[in-house]
């Protein structure tokens, strides 16, 4: 294999693994029969006075998430109804948290001498110490409530969203990927 092709393959693999920063989790009520669900409705729009809810404070983000969820649920065969009885209701919440990552100080190995013998030793470069890098992580929470019992039946969370984007199209594409990944585990498979 040509070295150029090998470098290209390695670069593509690194690029693909770098894009996969979304983390998905879910929980559900085992007593709910998800197979009987066919229709849904969105709960009222989020409260704009809600503290730390990104979707409540930015209606553009809310519409993007809502559109992505509607498209994904439609591909799964669920029907959106604005009026009349439904099987479940959907609500979404976006949370952004400030997190810190410890970046270790650069370390080098050098040969030194101890009692006249060569010995490898570690030392810090230029007296630098570990530092913290602060970053924001966005999480989308999606709640599906059983309309008959009016209780939470399924909650899914996808983390790694709501970064700074260069364009609304790029943001929509990221939200679409996140919602698709999140709803890929709905309905839950019982074992």
N, C-alpha and C positions, 0 to 999 in steps of 0.2 A: 504494500500500500504506500502510495506517495506521501511524504511527510506533510505536504500542503493539505491533502485530504484529511489526514489524521488531525492536524491542527484545527481544521474547520469543524470536524465532528466533535472534538473536545470543546471547542468554543460554543457550538450549538447546545451541547448537553449542559454546559455551565449556564448558558442563557436560559434554558428551559427550567432548570432547577432554581434559578434566581427568581423566576416569575411565580413560582409556586409557594408564595409566602402566606397563603390563606389557610387558616386553621378553622375546622368545622367541628361542632359538637351539637348534640341534641338530647332531649329527654322527653318522655311521653308517659301518659297514663295508660297502663296496660288494660284497664277495663273498657276503654273506648274501642268501638268497632270502626276502624278507619275505612274499611271496605264499603261501608254504607254511605260514605260521604260522596256527594256529587256536586253540590252547589255551595257557593260561599259569597260573602259580602265583606267589605272592609268596614271596620269600626270607624267611628267618626275620626276626623283628622286629629292629629296629636295636639295637645294643649300647648299653645305657643309660650306659655309662662313656665313650662317644665324646665327644671334646672338640668343642664348638661345633656339634653336631648337634641342632638344635631338635626334630626329630621323635623323636630318641632320648631327649631329656630331657623331652619332654611327650607322653605317650601319647595325649592327646586330639587334639592336632594330627595325630599319625600316623594315627589312625582316620579323621579327617576327610579327609585326603589320600588314604588308601587307598580309602575309600568313593567319592570323586570319580573316582579313576582306574578303579575297577571299573565304575562307571556309564558312563564315557566309552568304555572298551574294549568293554563290552557293546553299546553303540550301534553300534560298528564291526564287531560280529559275532564278537568273541573270547569264548571260553568259559573261565571260571575253574574250575580243578580243584584240589581240595585234595590228592588222592592220584593216583597213577598217572603215567604219562609225560606230559610237556607239551612244547610247542614252544619256549617261552621263559619266563624268570622275570623278575619285576619287583622292583626295590628303589627306595626313595626316601630322600632325605636333604634336610634343611632347614638352610640356613646363613644366619646373620644377621651382616652386617658393619656396622661403624660407618664412615660416610663423612662427608666434609666438603665443603661447597659454599661458594665464595667469593662473598660478597655485596658488590658494590661500594658505596663510599660515595656518598651522594646528591650529585649534581653539578648546578650551576645555571649558566645562561648569563646574563651581565649585560653591559650596555653600560658601558664605561669610556672613559677618555680617554687617548690617548697622543699627546704632542706637540700637544695642542690639537684633535685629531681624534677623533670617536667611534670606538670599536673594541669589538667583542664579545670577551668573555673568559670563560674557565671559572674557577670557583672552588669550593672545598669548602664545604659548609654547616657552620658552627660547628666547624670543625676535626675533623670526624668522619673516620675512616679505614675502609678496607674491613674487613669482619668475616667470620668463618667461622661458618656454621651447621652443626651436627653433626646427623646423622640416621641412622637405621638402615634398611638395605635388606635384605630377605629374599629368598633365592633357593631355589627348589625344583629339585633335581636328580632326574631320573627315569632310571634305567638299565634297559634291556631286554637281557637276556643270552640268547644262543642256547644252549638247553639241551643240544643235541647236541654242540656244541663246548665248552661251558662257558666262553664268552668274551663280552665286551661286544660287542653288535651295534649298539645305538642308545643315545645319550644326549641327553636334552633338558633344557634349563634355562629356567626362567621367573623373571625378576627383578621385584621390586616388590611382594613379598608380606609377610605376617606383620607387619603394622603393629598398632598398638593398636586394638582394635575395641570397640564399645559392647556388643555381644552376640555369643553363639556363632552365632546365625543369620546375622548380618552377616559373620562370619568364614567360615562355611561357604559363603555365597554368593560371596565373593571367591575362595575356593579353587576352587569349581566353575568359575568363569569362567577362572581361571588354568589349570586342568588342561584345560579344553576348548580354550583357545587353544594350549596346548602340544601336545596330542595331535592338533590339526588338521593338524600337519605330519608325522604318523605314519600309515601307513608312508611312508617317503621316496619321492618320485617321481624316478625316474632319467631323466636327459635324454640 
